[in-house]
């Protein structure tokens, strides 16, 4: 029955290439992940690469990314919510083992080490499947901030990325030591990550609501998990003294090279004991961008 459905939807896409729903439903049949209302694993063909292509085509039609400037057939009223769901489903396709009711925990480490290739803005990018899944879930949340599935999945794949659900300082350090040279180019240039800008905008809005001047200077600002300085750049203009803390010595060296003079000082190590020491001193502002998830 599933094979017949695939042929039917495939035929539908040929009859009407702008019928986004045909591609979306085709993706479901090829890849649907999770369990039904009775707790049983849903049935699909487990053709995840093909399913991703189907979902991406549906997204391109709805967003006009295919360059055709044509009106989709029978477009939904809530386009952004539908696109968010499609982005979310692409993320599921990249790491289906995390969401399968009969997944084998003993093979989780092997699964976490897999690489996937995903086309982002017409360019194929190869990264760990977990990293690309996190990107997809983040994209879904950008289209629909109330998409609970995307929010929960993002937490899961980020916490599980390469080092498991429990936080092991040595494993986190090893991950970022290996990732240091490609960290910023992968995160910003290839994946278009801009949470640091949005974090600062949100901070300014919060200050305004408290009737505080957005140009207010903070005497001592600690950037916990500073990385290469992406968050530090956003908060430098309101910091009299900016201190960067990171677990990875290589990441800090990249910060010094890439953004000399941005930080007044650095500390290398686990932020838990370092922040305990700082608790004895006055800190005006603590910045933690994508830090506490680790």
Helices and strands as residue ranges (DSSP letters): H 2-15, H 20-31, H 48-63, H 79-94, G 96-98, G 105-107, H 108-112, E 115-120, E 123-128, H 129-143, H 148-160, H 169-179, G 180-182, H 183-184, I 185-190, H 195-209, E 218-224, H 230-235, G 236-238, E 239-246, H 249-258, E 265-268, H 271-278, E 285-287
